[in-house]
Amino acid sequence: MLHSSLIDCPYCGESIELLIDTSEPQQEIIEDCPVCCRPITLRLSCIPGEFLEISAHREDEV
């Protein structure tokens, strides 16, 4: 199941919408910001069908 979430880009500060697959309990993915094109490392915690927590980090913070 996909869940929609808004985060702020850690580089440019723009709010961006993400679609998160909640079928995996722990995830770490890299998404490029659609505004500044820099890679954002996302750490996600989910239970099946429900989104619990997301954190967004710059490449140099990981």
mmCIF file as Biopython writes it, N, C-alpha, C and O atoms, coordinates in Angstrom:
data_model
#
loop_
_atom_site.group_PDB
_atom_site.id
_atom_site.type_symbol
_atom_site.label_atom_id
_atom_site.label_alt_id
_atom_site.label_comp_id
_atom_site.label_asym_id
_atom_site.label_entity_id
_atom_site.label_seq_id
_atom_site.pdbx_PDB_ins_code
_atom_site.Cartn_x
_atom_site.Cartn_y
_atom_site.Cartn_z
_atom_site.occupancy
_atom_site.B_iso_or_equiv
_atom_site.auth_seq_id
_atom_site.auth_asym_id
_atom_site.pdbx_PDB_model_num
ATOM 1   N N  . MET A ? 1  ? 0.845  -1.175 0.000  1.0 0.0 1  A 1 
ATOM 2   C CA . MET A ? 1  ? 0.000  0.000  0.000  1.0 0.0 1  A 1 
ATOM 3   C C  . MET A ? 1  ? 0.893  1.243  0.000  1.0 0.0 1  A 1 
ATOM 4   O O  . MET A ? 1  ? 1.905  1.283  0.701  1.0 0.0 1  A 1 
ATOM 5   N N  . LEU A ? 2  ? 0.524  2.242  -0.776 1.0 0.0 2  A 1 
ATOM 6   C CA . LEU A ? 2  ? 1.284  3.487  -0.845 1.0 0.0 2  A 1 
ATOM 7   C C  . LEU A ? 2  ? 0.670  4.539  0.073  1.0 0.0 2  A 1 
ATOM 8   O O  . LEU A ? 2  ? -0.550 4.668  0.173  1.0 0.0 2  A 1 
ATOM 9   N N  . HIS A ? 3  ? 1.534  5.277  0.731  1.0 0.0 3  A 1 
ATOM 10  C CA . HIS A ? 3  ? 1.126  6.334  1.654  1.0 0.0 3  A 1 
ATOM 11  C C  . HIS A ? 3  ? 1.791  7.626  1.199  1.0 0.0 3  A 1 
ATOM 12  O O  . HIS A ? 3  ? 2.983  7.626  0.892  1.0 0.0 3  A 1 
ATOM 13  N N  . SER A ? 4  ? 1.056  8.707  1.149  1.0 0.0 4  A 1 
ATOM 14  C CA . SER A ? 4  ? 1.596  10.004 0.746  1.0 0.0 4  A 1 
ATOM 15  C C  . SER A ? 4  ? 2.106  10.759 1.974  1.0 0.0 4  A 1 
ATOM 16  O O  . SER A ? 4  ? 1.448  10.792 3.014  1.0 0.0 4  A 1 
ATOM 17  N N  . SER A ? 5  ? 3.291  11.365 1.837  1.0 0.0 5  A 1 
ATOM 18  C CA . SER A ? 5  ? 3.869  12.126 2.945  1.0 0.0 5  A 1 
ATOM 19  C C  . SER A ? 5  ? 4.609  13.338 2.394  1.0 0.0 5  A 1 
ATOM 20  O O  . SER A ? 5  ? 5.221  13.269 1.329  1.0 0.0 5  A 1 
ATOM 21  N N  . LEU A ? 6  ? 4.549  14.446 3.126  1.0 0.0 6  A 1 
ATOM 22  C CA . LEU A ? 6  ? 5.294  15.648 2.756  1.0 0.0 6  A 1 
ATOM 23  C C  . LEU A ? 6  ? 6.533  15.759 3.632  1.0 0.0 6  A 1 
ATOM 24  O O  . LEU A ? 6  ? 6.467  15.571 4.846  1.0 0.0 6  A 1 
ATOM 25  N N  . ILE A ? 7  ? 7.665  16.069 3.001  1.0 0.0 7  A 1 
ATOM 26  C CA . ILE A ? 7  ? 8.900  16.333 3.744  1.0 0.0 7  A 1 
ATOM 27  C C  . ILE A ? 7  ? 9.506  17.617 3.198  1.0 0.0 7  A 1 
ATOM 28  O O  . ILE A ? 7  ? 9.164  18.057 2.100  1.0 0.0 7  A 1 
ATOM 29  N N  . ASP A ? 8  ? 10.397 18.209 3.962  1.0 0.0 8  A 1 
ATOM 30  C CA . ASP A ? 8  ? 11.158 19.363 3.487  1.0 0.0 8  A 1 
ATOM 31  C C  . ASP A ? 8  ? 12.526 18.876 3.043  1.0 0.0 8  A 1 
ATOM 32  O O  . ASP A ? 8  ? 13.185 18.119 3.755  1.0 0.0 8  A 1 
ATOM 33  N N  . CYS A ? 9  ? 12.950 19.314 1.863  1.0 0.0 9  A 1 
ATOM 34  C CA . CYS A ? 9  ? 14.267 18.950 1.359  1.0 0.0 9  A 1 
ATOM 35  C C  . CYS A ? 9  ? 15.325 19.504 2.314  1.0 0.0 9  A 1 
ATOM 36  O O  . CYS A ? 9  ? 15.281 20.688 2.650  1.0 0.0 9  A 1 
ATOM 37  N N  . PRO A ? 10 ? 16.277 18.673 2.760  1.0 0.0 10 A 1 
ATOM 38  C CA . PRO A ? 10 ? 17.309 19.162 3.675  1.0 0.0 10 A 1 
ATOM 39  C C  . PRO A ? 10 ? 18.327 20.094 3.006  1.0 0.0 10 A 1 
ATOM 40  O O  . PRO A ? 10 ? 19.154 20.697 3.690  1.0 0.0 10 A 1 
ATOM 41  N N  . TYR A ? 11 ? 18.271 20.214 1.692  1.0 0.0 11 A 1 
ATOM 42  C CA . TYR A ? 11 ? 19.172 21.110 0.967  1.0 0.0 11 A 1 
ATOM 43  C C  . TYR A ? 11 ? 18.522 22.465 0.686  1.0 0.0 11 A 1 
ATOM 44  O O  . TYR A ? 11 ? 19.023 23.505 1.112  1.0 0.0 11 A 1 
ATOM 45  N N  . CYS A ? 12 ? 17.389 22.439 -0.044 1.0 0.0 12 A 1 
ATOM 46  C CA . CYS A ? 12 ? 16.787 23.702 -0.494 1.0 0.0 12 A 1 
ATOM 47  C C  . CYS A ? 12 ? 15.590 24.134 0.350  1.0 0.0 12 A 1 
ATOM 48  O O  . CYS A ? 12 ? 15.128 25.268 0.223  1.0 0.0 12 A 1 
ATOM 49  N N  . GLY A ? 13 ? 15.075 23.239 1.216  1.0 0.0 13 A 1 
ATOM 50  C CA . GLY A ? 13 ? 13.968 23.595 2.095  1.0 0.0 13 A 1 
ATOM 51  C C  . GLY A ? 13 ? 12.586 23.500 1.469  1.0 0.0 13 A 1 
ATOM 52  O O  . GLY A ? 13 ? 11.589 23.738 2.151  1.0 0.0 13 A 1 
ATOM 53  N N  . GLU A ? 14 ? 12.502 23.160 0.192  1.0 0.0 14 A 1 
ATOM 54  C CA . GLU A ? 14 ? 11.198 23.037 -0.463 1.0 0.0 14 A 1 
ATOM 55  C C  . GLU A ? 14 ? 10.442 21.825 0.071  1.0 0.0 14 A 1 
ATOM 56  O O  . GLU A ? 14 ? 11.036 20.788 0.365  1.0 0.0 14 A 1 
ATOM 57  N N  . SER A ? 15 ? 9.137  21.971 0.190  1.0 0.0 15 A 1 
ATOM 58  C CA . SER A ? 15 ? 8.290  20.868 0.605  1.0 0.0 15 A 1 
ATOM 59  C C  . SER A ? 15 ? 8.030  19.976 -0.607 1.0 0.0 15 A 1 
ATOM 60  O O  . SER A ? 15 ? 7.615  20.457 -1.662 1.0 0.0 15 A 1 
ATOM 61  N N  . ILE A ? 16 ? 8.278  18.672 -0.451 1.0 0.0 16 A 1 
ATOM 62  C CA . ILE A ? 16 ? 8.056  17.741 -1.555 1.0 0.0 16 A 1 
ATOM 63  C C  . ILE A ? 16 ? 7.197  16.580 -1.070 1.0 0.0 16 A 1 
ATOM 64  O O  . ILE A ? 16 ? 7.253  16.190 0.096  1.0 0.0 16 A 1 
ATOM 65  N N  . GLU A ? 17 ? 6.407  16.039 -1.983 1.0 0.0 17 A 1 
ATOM 66  C CA . GLU A ? 17 ? 5.528  14.920 -1.653 1.0 0.0 17 A 1 
ATOM 67  C C  . GLU A ? 17 ? 6.191  13.614 -2.051 1.0 0.0 17 A 1 
ATOM 68  O O  . GLU A ? 17 ? 6.754  13.498 -3.140 1.0 0.0 17 A 1 
ATOM 69  N N  . LEU A ? 18 ? 6.122  12.634 -1.165 1.0 0.0 18 A 1 
ATOM 70  C CA . LEU A ? 18 ? 6.661  11.303 -1.425 1.0 0.0 18 A 1 
ATOM 71  C C  . LEU A ? 18 ? 5.539  10.284 -1.344 1.0 0.0 18 A 1 
ATOM 72  O O  . LEU A ? 18 ? 4.613  10.428 -0.547 1.0 0.0 18 A 1 
ATOM 73  N N  . LEU A ? 19 ? 5.627  9.263  -2.168 1.0 0.0 19 A 1 
ATOM 74  C CA . LEU A ? 19 ? 4.746  8.111  -2.046 1.0 0.0 19 A 1 
ATOM 75  C C  . LEU A ? 19 ? 5.566  6.988  -1.434 1.0 0.0 19 A 1 
ATOM 76  O O  . LEU A ? 19 ? 6.574  6.569  -2.004 1.0 0.0 19 A 1 
ATOM 77  N N  . ILE A ? 20 ? 5.140  6.502  -0.281 1.0 0.0 20 A 1 
ATOM 78  C CA . ILE A ? 20 ? 5.901  5.531  0.491  1.0 0.0 20 A 1 
ATOM 79  C C  . ILE A ? 20 ? 5.187  4.186  0.470  1.0 0.0 20 A 1 
ATOM 80  O O  . ILE A ? 20 ? 3.993  4.098  0.757  1.0 0.0 20 A 1 
ATOM 81  N N  . ASP A ? 21 ? 5.934  3.141  0.126  1.0 0.0 21 A 1 
ATOM 82  C CA . ASP A ? 21 ? 5.420  1.775  0.156  1.0 0.0 21 A 1 
ATOM 83  C C  . ASP A ? 21 ? 5.494  1.278  1.598  1.0 0.0 21 A 1 
ATOM 84  O O  . ASP A ? 21 ? 6.584  1.073  2.132  1.0 0.0 21 A 1 
ATOM 85  N N  . THR A ? 22 ? 4.348  1.086  2.220  1.0 0.0 22 A 1 
ATOM 86  C CA . THR A ? 22 ? 4.312  0.710  3.636  1.0 0.0 22 A 1 
ATOM 87  C C  . THR A ? 22 ? 4.367  -0.800 3.857  1.0 0.0 22 A 1 
ATOM 88  O O  . THR A ? 22 ? 4.172  -1.261 4.982  1.0 0.0 22 A 1 
ATOM 89  N N  . SER A ? 23 ? 4.628  -1.573 2.811  1.0 0.0 23 A 1 
ATOM 90  C CA . SER A ? 23 ? 4.684  -3.029 2.971  1.0 0.0 23 A 1 
ATOM 91  C C  . SER A ? 23 ? 6.006  -3.499 3.582  1.0 0.0 23 A 1 
ATOM 92  O O  . SER A ? 23 ? 6.085  -4.632 4.056  1.0 0.0 23 A 1 
ATOM 93  N N  . GLU A ? 24 ? 7.042  -2.661 3.582  1.0 0.0 24 A 1 
ATOM 94  C CA . GLU A ? 24 ? 8.336  -2.992 4.181  1.0 0.0 24 A 1 
ATOM 95  C C  . GLU A ? 24 ? 8.474  -2.269 5.520  1.0 0.0 24 A 1 
ATOM 96  O O  . GLU A ? 24 ? 8.242  -1.062 5.577  1.0 0.0 24 A 1 
ATOM 97  N N  . PRO A ? 25 ? 8.843  -2.963 6.602  1.0 0.0 25 A 1 
ATOM 98  C CA . PRO A ? 25 ? 8.883  -2.329 7.924  1.0 0.0 25 A 1 
ATOM 99  C C  . PRO A ? 25 ? 9.982  -1.279 8.090  1.0 0.0 25 A 1 
ATOM 100 O O  . PRO A ? 25 ? 9.716  -0.209 8.638  1.0 0.0 25 A 1 
ATOM 101 N N  . GLN A ? 26 ? 11.188 -1.546 7.640  1.0 0.0 26 A 1 
ATOM 102 C CA . GLN A ? 26 ? 12.309 -0.606 7.757  1.0 0.0 26 A 1 
ATOM 103 C C  . GLN A ? 26 ? 12.899 -0.410 6.363  1.0 0.0 26 A 1 
ATOM 104 O O  . GLN A ? 26 ? 13.205 -1.379 5.669  1.0 0.0 26 A 1 
ATOM 105 N N  . GLN A ? 27 ? 13.055 0.842  5.962  1.0 0.0 27 A 1 
ATOM 106 C CA . GLN A ? 27 ? 13.585 1.121  4.634  1.0 0.0 27 A 1 
ATOM 107 C C  . GLN A ? 27 ? 14.571 2.274  4.702  1.0 0.0 27 A 1 
ATOM 108 O O  . GLN A ? 27 ? 14.438 3.177  5.527  1.0 0.0 27 A 1 
ATOM 109 N N  . GLU A ? 28 ? 15.554 2.229  3.828  1.0 0.0 28 A 1 
ATOM 110 C CA . GLU A ? 28 ? 16.434 3.368  3.602  1.0 0.0 28 A 1 
ATOM 111 C C  . GLU A ? 28 ? 16.530 3.519  2.096  1.0 0.0 28 A 1 
ATOM 112 O O  . GLU A ? 28 ? 17.024 2.633  1.398  1.0 0.0 28 A 1 
ATOM 113 N N  . ILE A ? 29 ? 16.052 4.653  1.604  1.0 0.0 29 A 1 
ATOM 114 C CA . ILE A ? 29 ? 16.047 4.888  0.165  1.0 0.0 29 A 1 
ATOM 115 C C  . ILE A ? 29 ? 16.653 6.252  -0.130 1.0 0.0 29 A 1 
ATOM 116 O O  . ILE A ? 29 ? 16.753 7.107  0.750  1.0 0.0 29 A 1 
ATOM 117 N N  . ILE A ? 30 ? 17.050 6.439  -1.370 1.0 0.0 30 A 1 
ATOM 118 C CA . ILE A ? 30 ? 17.583 7.720  -1.818 1.0 0.0 30 A 1 
ATOM 119 C C  . ILE A ? 30 ? 16.672 8.238  -2.921 1.0 0.0 30 A 1 
ATOM 120 O O  . ILE A ? 30 ? 16.437 7.558  -3.919 1.0 0.0 30 A 1 
ATOM 121 N N  . GLU A ? 31 ? 16.165 9.444  -2.729 1.0 0.0 31 A 1 
ATOM 122 C CA . GLU A ? 31 ? 15.305 10.125 -3.702 1.0 0.0 31 A 1 
ATOM 123 C C  . GLU A ? 31 ? 15.946 11.453 -4.044 1.0 0.0 31 A 1 
ATOM 124 O O  . GLU A ? 31 ? 16.465 12.141 -3.164 1.0 0.0 31 A 1 
ATOM 125 N N  . ASP A ? 32 ? 15.915 11.817 -5.307 1.0 0.0 32 A 1 
ATOM 126 C CA . ASP A ? 32 ? 16.399 13.132 -5.705 1.0 0.0 32 A 1 
ATOM 127 C C  . ASP A ? 32 ? 15.294 14.160 -5.507 1.0 0.0 32 A 1 
ATOM 128 O O  . ASP A ? 32 ? 14.138 13.905 -5.842 1.0 0.0 32 A 1 
ATOM 129 N N  . CYS A ? 33 ? 15.647 15.316 -4.966 1.0 0.0 33 A 1 
ATOM 130 C CA . CYS A ? 33 ? 14.691 16.410 -4.811 1.0 0.0 33 A 1 
ATOM 131 C C  . CYS A ? 33 ? 14.268 16.872 -6.203 1.0 0.0 33 A 1 
ATOM 132 O O  . CYS A ? 33 ? 15.128 17.135 -7.044 1.0 0.0 33 A 1 
ATOM 133 N N  . PRO A ? 34 ? 12.967 16.978 -6.465 1.0 0.0 34 A 1 
ATOM 134 C CA . PRO A ? 34 ? 12.520 17.431 -7.782 1.0 0.0 34 A 1 
ATOM 135 C C  . PRO A ? 34 ? 12.794 18.914 -8.033 1.0 0.0 34 A 1 
ATOM 136 O O  . PRO A ? 34 ? 12.675 19.376 -9.168 1.0 0.0 34 A 1 
ATOM 137 N N  . VAL A ? 35 ? 13.159 19.665 -6.991 1.0 0.0 35 A 1 
ATOM 138 C CA . VAL A ? 35 ? 13.430 21.098 -7.139 1.0 0.0 35 A 1 
ATOM 139 C C  . VAL A ? 35 ? 14.916 21.352 -7.367 1.0 0.0 35 A 1 
ATOM 140 O O  . VAL A ? 35 ? 15.288 21.985 -8.355 1.0 0.0 35 A 1 
ATOM 141 N N  . CYS A ? 36 ? 15.781 20.861 -6.457 1.0 0.0 36 A 1 
ATOM 142 C CA . CYS A ? 36 ? 17.219 21.143 -6.568 1.0 0.0 36 A 1 
ATOM 143 C C  . CYS A ? 36 ? 18.029 19.956 -7.100 1.0 0.0 36 A 1 
ATOM 144 O O  . CYS A ? 36 ? 19.227 20.085 -7.348 1.0 0.0 36 A 1 
ATOM 145 N N  . CYS A ? 37 ? 17.377 18.805 -7.273 1.0 0.0 37 A 1 
ATOM 146 C CA . CYS A ? 37 ? 17.983 17.589 -7.854 1.0 0.0 37 A 1 
ATOM 147 C C  . CYS A ? 37 ? 19.074 16.956 -6.995 1.0 0.0 37 A 1 
ATOM 148 O O  . CYS A ? 37 ? 19.820 16.112 -7.491 1.0 0.0 37 A 1 
ATOM 149 N N  . ARG A ? 38 ? 19.190 17.330 -5.740 1.0 0.0 38 A 1 
ATOM 150 C CA . ARG A ? 38 ? 20.196 16.715 -4.867 1.0 0.0 38 A 1 
ATOM 151 C C  . ARG A ? 38 ? 19.622 15.453 -4.224 1.0 0.0 38 A 1 
ATOM 152 O O  . ARG A ? 38 ? 18.414 15.364 -4.006 1.0 0.0 38 A 1 
ATOM 153 N N  . PRO A ? 39 ? 20.482 14.475 -3.917 1.0 0.0 39 A 1 
ATOM 154 C CA . PRO A ? 39 ? 19.994 13.211 -3.347 1.0 0.0 39 A 1 
ATOM 155 C C  . PRO A ? 39 ? 19.659 13.341 -1.857 1.0 0.0 39 A 1 
ATOM 156 O O  . PRO A ? 39 ? 20.458 13.845 -1.067 1.0 0.0 39 A 1 
ATOM 157 N N  . ILE A ? 40 ? 18.475 12.882 -1.498 1.0 0.0 40 A 1 
ATOM 158 C CA . ILE A ? 40 ? 18.007 12.894 -0.116 1.0 0.0 40 A 1 
ATOM 159 C C  . ILE A ? 40 ? 17.964 11.448 0.372  1.0 0.0 40 A 1 
ATOM 160 O O  . ILE A ? 40 ? 17.332 10.598 -0.255 1.0 0.0 40 A 1 
ATOM 161 N N  . THR A ? 41 ? 18.630 11.171 1.480  1.0 0.0 41 A 1 
ATOM 162 C CA . THR A ? 41 ? 18.560 9.841  2.088  1.0 0.0 41 A 1 
ATOM 163 C C  . THR A ? 41 ? 17.369 9.821  3.035  1.0 0.0 41 A 1 
ATOM 164 O O  . THR A ? 41 ? 17.278 10.636 3.953  1.0 0.0 41 A 1 
ATOM 165 N N  . LEU A ? 42 ? 16.462 8.886  2.804  1.0 0.0 42 A 1 
ATOM 166 C CA . LEU A ? 42 ? 15.245 8.766  3.603  1.0 0.0 42 A 1 
ATOM 167 C C  . LEU A ? 42 ? 15.297 7.486  4.418  1.0 0.0 42 A 1 
ATOM 168 O O  . LEU A ? 42 ? 15.575 6.414  3.881  1.0 0.0 42 A 1 
ATOM 169 N N  . ARG A ? 43 ? 15.033 7.595  5.700  1.0 0.0 43 A 1 
ATOM 170 C CA . ARG A ? 43 ? 14.916 6.428  6.578  1.0 0.0 43 A 1 
ATOM 171 C C  . ARG A ? 43 ? 13.460 6.344  7.014  1.0 0.0 43 A 1 
ATOM 172 O O  . ARG A ? 43 ? 12.906 7.294  7.567  1.0 0.0 43 A 1 
ATOM 173 N N  . LEU A ? 44 ? 12.850 5.185  6.753  1.0 0.0 44 A 1 
ATOM 174 C CA . LEU A ? 44 ? 11.420 5.008  6.976  1.0 0.0 44 A 1 
ATOM 175 C C  . LEU A ? 44 ? 11.148 3.869  7.944  1.0 0.0 44 A 1 
ATOM 176 O O  . LEU A ? 44 ? 11.836 2.848  7.931  1.0 0.0 44 A 1 
ATOM 177 N N  . SER A ? 45 ? 10.143 4.055  8.776  1.0 0.0 45 A 1 
ATOM 178 C CA . SER A ? 45 ? 9.633  2.989  9.641  1.0 0.0 45 A 1 
ATOM 179 C C  . SER A ? 45 ? 8.148  2.845  9.353  1.0 0.0 45 A 1 
ATOM 180 O O  . SER A ? 45 ? 7.404  3.826  9.368  1.0 0.0 45 A 1 
ATOM 181 N N  . CYS A ? 46 ? 7.723  1.621  9.092  1.0 0.0 46 A 1 
ATOM 182 C CA . CYS A ? 46 ? 6.328  1.355  8.746  1.0 0.0 46 A 1 
ATOM 183 C C  . CYS A ? 46 ? 5.876  0.059  9.404  1.0 0.0 46 A 1 
ATOM 184 O O  . CYS A ? 46 ? 6.688  -0.788 9.779  1.0 0.0 46 A 1 
ATOM 185 N N  . ILE A ? 47 ? 4.565  -0.073 9.534  1.0 0.0 47 A 1 
ATOM 186 C CA . ILE A ? 47 ? 3.964  -1.370 9.770  1.0 0.0 47 A 1 
ATOM 187 C C  . ILE A ? 47 ? 3.066  -1.586 8.562  1.0 0.0 47 A 1 
ATOM 188 O O  . ILE A ? 47 ? 2.643  -0.606 7.949  1.0 0.0 47 A 1 
ATOM 189 N N  . PRO A ? 48 ? 2.757  -2.821 8.194  1.0 0.0 48 A 1 
ATOM 190 C CA . PRO A ? 48 ? 1.982  -3.042 6.975  1.0 0.0 48 A 1 
ATOM 191 C C  . PRO A ? 48 ? 0.731  -2.163 6.899  1.0 0.0 48 A 1 
ATOM 192 O O  . PRO A ? 48 ? -0.158 -2.239 7.746  1.0 0.0 48 A 1 
ATOM 193 N N  . GLY A ? 49 ? 0.692  -1.335 5.866  1.0 0.0 49 A 1 
ATOM 194 C CA . GLY A ? 49 ? -0.446 -0.459 5.636  1.0 0.0 49 A 1 
ATOM 195 C C  . GLY A ? 49 ? -0.421 0.849  6.391  1.0 0.0 49 A 1 
ATOM 196 O O  . GLY A ? 49 ? -1.310 1.680  6.202  1.0 0.0 49 A 1 
ATOM 197 N N  . GLU A ? 50 ? 0.578  1.062  7.248  1.0 0.0 50 A 1 
ATOM 198 C CA . GLU A ? 50 ? 0.617  2.287  8.047  1.0 0.0 50 A 1 
ATOM 199 C C  . GLU A ? 50 ? 2.032  2.846  8.127  1.0 0.0 50 A 1 
ATOM 200 O O  . GLU A ? 50 ? 2.991  2.116  8.378  1.0 0.0 50 A 1 
ATOM 201 N N  . PHE A ? 51 ? 2.145  4.137  7.913  1.0 0.0 51 A 1 
ATOM 202 C CA . PHE A ? 51 ? 3.410  4.854  7.967  1.0 0.0 51 A 1 
ATOM 203 C C  . PHE A ? 51 ? 3.637  5.336  9.394  1.0 0.0 51 A 1 
ATOM 204 O O  . PHE A ? 51 ? 2.731  5.914  9.994  1.0 0.0 51 A 1 
ATOM 205 N N  . LEU A ? 52 ? 4.838  5.108  9.956  1.0 0.0 52 A 1 
ATOM 206 C CA . LEU A ? 52 ? 5.118  5.512  11.332 1.0 0.0 52 A 1 
ATOM 207 C C  . LEU A ? 52 ? 6.042  6.713  11.427 1.0 0.0 52 A 1 
ATOM 208 O O  . LEU A ? 52 ? 5.728  7.683  12.117 1.0 0.0 52 A 1 
ATOM 209 N N  . GLU A ? 53 ? 7.188  6.660  10.737 1.0 0.0 53 A 1 
ATOM 210 C CA . GLU A ? 53 ? 8.189  7.715  10.900 1.0 0.0 53 A 1 
ATOM 211 C C  . GLU A ? 53 ? 9.032  7.835  9.638  1.0 0.0 53 A 1 
ATOM 212 O O  . GLU A ? 53 ? 9.296  6.849  8.950  1.0 0.0 53 A 1 
ATOM 213 N N  . ILE A ? 54 ? 9.451  9.068  9.349  1.0 0.0 54 A 1 
ATOM 214 C CA . ILE A ? 54 ? 10.363 9.311  8.238  1.0 0.0 54 A 1 
ATOM 215 C C  . ILE A ? 54 ? 11.386 10.351 8.675  1.0 0.0 54 A 1 
ATOM 216 O O  . ILE A ? 54 ? 11.055 11.309 9.373  1.0 0.0 54 A 1 
ATOM 217 N N  . SER A ? 55 ? 12.623 10.153 8.259  1.0 0.0 55 A 1 
ATOM 218 C CA . SER A ? 55 ? 13.646 11.171 8.486  1.0 0.0 55 A 1 
ATOM 219 C C  . SER A ? 55 ? 14.383 11.387 7.173  1.0 0.0 55 A 1 
ATOM 220 O O  . SER A ? 55 ? 14.680 10.434 6.452  1.0 0.0 55 A 1 
ATOM 221 N N  . ALA A ? 56 ? 14.675 12.643 6.870  1.0 0.0 56 A 1 
ATOM 222 C CA . ALA A ? 56 ? 15.349 13.018 5.627  1.0 0.0 56 A 1 
ATOM 223 C C  . ALA A ? 56 ? 16.702 13.622 5.965  1.0 0.0 56 A 1 
ATOM 224 O O  . ALA A ? 56 ? 16.809 14.492 6.829  1.0 0.0 56 A 1 
ATOM 225 N N  . HIS A ? 57 ? 17.731 13.152 5.273  1.0 0.0 57 A 1 
ATOM 226 C CA . HIS A ? 57 ? 19.095 13.582 5.566  1.0 0.0 57 A 1 
ATOM 227 C C  . HIS A ? 57 ? 19.840 13.958 4.293  1.0 0.0 57 A 1 
ATOM 228 O O  . HIS A ? 57 ? 19.583 13.422 3.215  1.0 0.0 57 A 1 
ATOM 229 N N  . ARG A ? 58 ? 20.766 14.891 4.447  1.0 0.0 58 A 1 
ATOM 230 C CA . ARG A ? 58 ? 21.682 15.237 3.364  1.0 0.0 58 A 1 
ATOM 231 C C  . ARG A ? 58 ? 22.690 14.104 3.208  1.0 0.0 58 A 1 
ATOM 232 O O  . ARG A ? 58 ? 22.883 13.303 4.123  1.0 0.0 58 A 1 
ATOM 233 N N  . GLU A ? 59 ? 23.321 14.045 2.056  1.0 0.0 59 A 1 
ATOM 234 C CA . GLU A ? 59 ? 24.325 13.016 1.801  1.0 0.0 59 A 1 
ATOM 235 C C  . GLU A ? 59 ? 25.477 13.086 2.802  1.0 0.0 59 A 1 
ATOM 236 O O  . GLU A ? 59 ? 26.003 12.051 3.212  1.0 0.0 59 A 1 
ATOM 237 N N  . ASP A ? 60 ? 25.874 14.296 3.198  1.0 0.0 60 A 1 
ATOM 238 C CA . ASP A ? 60 ? 27.006 14.450 4.111  1.0 0.0 60 A 1 
ATOM 239 C C  . ASP A ? 60 ? 26.625 14.240 5.582  1.0 0.0 60 A 1 
ATOM 240 O O  . ASP A ? 60 ? 27.493 14.316 6.452  1.0 0.0 60 A 1 
ATOM 241 N N  . GLU A ? 61 ? 25.345 13.979 5.876  1.0 0.0 61 A 1 
ATOM 242 C CA . GLU A ? 61 ? 24.883 13.720 7.246  1.0 0.0 61 A 1 
ATOM 243 C C  . GLU A ? 61 ? 24.758 12.231 7.547  1.0 0.0 61 A 1 
ATOM 244 O O  . GLU A ? 61 ? 24.587 11.846 8.704  1.0 0.0 61 A 1 
ATOM 245 N N  . VAL A ? 62 ? 24.840 11.412 6.542  1.0 0.0 62 A 1 
ATOM 246 C CA . VAL A ? 62 ? 24.579 9.974  6.709  1.0 0.0 62 A 1 
ATOM 247 C C  . VAL A ? 62 ? 25.748 9.261  7.308  1.0 0.0 62 A 1 
ATOM 248 O O  . VAL A ? 62 ? 25.692 8.048  7.514  1.0 0.0 62 A 1 
#
